[in-house]
Amino acid sequence: MLDSLRHFVLVVECGTFTEAARQAHLTQPGLSASIKRLEDAFGAQLLHRLPRGAAPTAAGSALLPRARAALAAVEEGRRAVVEVLGLQAGEVRVGGGTVACTYLLPNHLAAFREQYPGITVRLREARTPDVPVEVEAGRLDLGIGEGSGDPGRCDPFAKDELVMLASPEAAEQWWDGSRLRPGAPAITFPEGTSLRAAFDRAFDDLEIVSEVSSVSTSKGFLRAGLGVGLMPRVAVEVNLDLHRLVVLPDPRTPPPRQLSIFHRGTERLTPAATALRAALLAGSGLA
């Protein structure tokens, strides 16, 4: 049944039997037979066969998150057994948003690799709001995301201070000594990102003139005097030290964001993921 569950999830994710069969290295009749066995076992049709693809039925939609969880649990168990038996080096999958991956994790991961040279760390950058979802789906062992959650599945990791910034020249134009002038041009991130949401909540009287997807591009625009922008302080420390950017202490600036380590419960972590979680907490001073 495990292979049939895997095939079912693959069909849903690919959207067609043809592509799912290709990725599973099966013939299409073989894949269809596998899905039929699963449907017979559950006594329900799980997929609608459409003219140009496939989509889960109501029963299939109910099964899908549980199928993903079951597959993730089996994979976690396999990796844990392999690591305990010492058959191969351990592996841990960790992810986070741009700020976490670029500015917070590298030093922690370098220290971890020095302590555990046999463990492979696979780092993946994701949108910050997606991190807990990726962890829950079993695609990440650990994820650095914003907010907090179940204490058994979430550990406080760091405070991410946000600051409103501008070049010295732009500050002279748009800063009145206590707050930004209405209509000041703003450099911000696309909708759907956590930094954009924080900006929208706090600064609804500024004019958004540029939406950029990367922290480095945003810093370049700000240094060029093209506007003001809300950024994590950790991402601009060098620019502040060199006086290329200045902090504008507008009272509307959001409070620091809580960044946390998300996981699916310590009892479900592999030995490698357990070791990395402990190292991250020790490095943050919150262990």
N, C-alpha and C positions, 0 to 999 in steps of 0.2 A: 504493500500500500504506500510505502514511503516514496517510491519512484512515481507512482500515480499522483500523489500529492504534489510532488515537484513538477510533474508535467502539467497539472491543472494550474498551478501558479504561473508557470511559464506561458501558457496560452493566454491567461488574463493579461499578463504584462506585455506580451508581444501583440496581442489583439487579433492574431490569426493562427490557425492550425499550421499553415505552411511555414511561417517563420519560427514558430515554436518547435516544430519537427526538425527544422534545420539546426537550431541551437542545441536541441537535445540529441542530435546525431541519430535520428530515427526516421523511418519512412512515415509519411502521413497516415497510412493505415495503421501502422504500429502505434503511433501516438493516439489515434482515435480509439484503438482497442484499450489502451491504458486508461483513457478518460472514461470509457464505458465500464471498465472494471470498478473504477472509483464510484461512478454513479450507481452501479448495482449494489456496491457495499453500503452506500448511504441511502439507497432507496429513493433517490430524487435526481431530477435533471439538474445539472450544475452549470451547464453552459448553453446559451442560445447559439445555434449555428445560423449565422447571418449570411446573406449573399456575398458580402465582402469582409468577412471576419467572424469574430466570436466575442461574446460578452457574457458575464456571469448572470445567471438567474438570481431570483431572490434567495434561493437556497445556496447558490454559489457565493453570493455576496456575504452570506452569514458564515460560510466556511472559510472564506479567503483569509481573514486575519488570523484565524486559528491554524490554518494550514501553514501560513508563514511562520507563526510562532513555533509550531511543531518542528518544522525544518530547521529553524534557528536553534532550537533546543538540542536536536540531534547533532548538529554541527558543533555546538559548544561542548557537548559530551564527548564527541570524537576528539576534538582538540585537547580537552582536558586529559583524556586517557593517554593520548600520544605524549603529552608533556610530562605527565607523571611517570610514564614508563621510560622516558628519555629516548624515544625512538627518533626524534628529530627536534630541531630548535623550536621553541615556542613562537607564537605569533599573536599580536594584539592589534586590533583595528580601532583607531581613534580619529575623531573628526571634530571640527568646530568651524566657526565663522572666520572671516578674514583676519580680524583682530587677534583671535586666539591662535590661529595657525601661523600668523606672521610675527607676532610680537610676544605672545605669552608662552607658547609651547616649545619653541626651539631649544631654549636653554635647559628646560626640564627634560626633554627627550635626549639631548646630548649627554646629560648626566646619567640618565637611565641606561643608555646604550653602553656607557663606560662601565656601569655596575653589572649589567646583564648583556654581555656581548653576543650571547647565543639567541637572544629573543629578537625577532623581526618586528618592527613597529611600522604599520602601514597607516600613513596620515592622509586624510581626505578632507579637503575644504568643502564646506556646505554653507548654505544660507543659515544664519543663526536660528531663525524660527523653525527650520527643518531638522535641527540636530536631535531634539528629543524624539521626533518621529522616526528618524533613521535608526536611533538606538532601539526603540520599541519594536521596529520591524526586524531587528537582528542584523542589520547591515553594518552597524558599528558596535563595538564592545563598550567603548566609552565615548562620550561626546561632551564637549565644552559648549554649553548653551546658556541663554539668558533666563533668569528667573529661578524659581525653586520648585520643589515637588515633594513627593513622598520621601520622608527622611530615609527610608530603607532603600531608595533607588536614586537618591540625589544628594550630593555633598557640596557644600559651599566651597568655592575654589578661589575666587578673586573678586575685587571691586574694580569696575571699569569706569573711571572718571571721565565724564564728557565735558568738553570745553567749547565755547564759541570762539572762533578764530578769524583773523584777517591779517593781511600784510600791514606793516606800519602805515603805508600810504592810504590803504583802504580804511584803516581804523580812523585816521584823521577825518575822512570824509563822512563816515557813517556812524561813528560813535560819539554820543553827546556827553560822555563822562559818566553816565549812570546806566544807560541802556542804548540799544540799537535804535536808530531812527526808523520810523515806519517806511516801508518801501525799499529798504536796503536790499541790494541784489544778493541772492543766496545760491551757494553751490551745495547741492545735496545729493542723496542717493536715490535710486529708483523706489517707487512704491512697492510695498511688500517686504522691504528690508527693515530690520529693527531700528537702525539709525534714522531712516526716513520717518518711521512712526514717531520716534522721540522728537524729531524736529517739528513735525506737523502739530503735535500736541502743544508744543511750547511757543512756536514762532509763527503764528498765523497771519501776522501783518508784514512779513517780508515777502519780497518778490523772487520766486524761484526762476533763475535765469539759466541754470545748467543742472542736468541730472547726469551723474557719472557713476560707473559701476565699481571702480577700484579706489582704494584709499590713496594710492600713489598719484593717480590722476587728480583726485580732489586736492591733494596737497599742492600739486603743480599749479592748478587753477588759483588756489588761494595765494600762493607766493607771487603769482603774476598780478595780483590785485583785482581779479575779476569778480570778487564778491566776498561774502562772509560765509562761514560754514561751521556746522556742529561736528566735532570729531572726538574720538577717544584720545585722551592726553598721551597715553603710552605710544600712540602712533606718531606723535609730533614732537617728542622731547628734543630731538636733535635740532629741528627747525626753531623751537623756542630758545634753545641755548645759543643758536647762531643769530637770533633776533630777525629771522626771516619771516616769522609769524609772531603775533602777539595774542594773548588771551584777552577777550572782552568779557568782563565779569557781569554779564547781564543777569539780573535776578531771576529771569525765567529759565535759565539753564537747568535742564533736568538733573536730578540727583544721580550719584553713581549707580550704575547698573550692577546687579548681582549676577556674576557668572558662576555656574555650578557644573559639577561633573555628573552627568546623567549616565545611568546604567540600568540593567534590568534586575537588579538585586545582587547583593554580594555572593549569595549562594549559587548564582548562575554564572558567575565570572570564572573564566579559565584561570589556571595559575599565572599565566603571563599577564592577563588583564588585571588580576588581583595585585600583582607586583607593581604594575604601572599606576594603578589607582593609589596605592600606598605611597609611591614615589611622588606623585603629583600633590597629594595632600601634605606630605612632609615638606616638599619644596615650597608650598604655599604658606607654610606655618600654621595650618589649620588641622593637622593630624591629631 
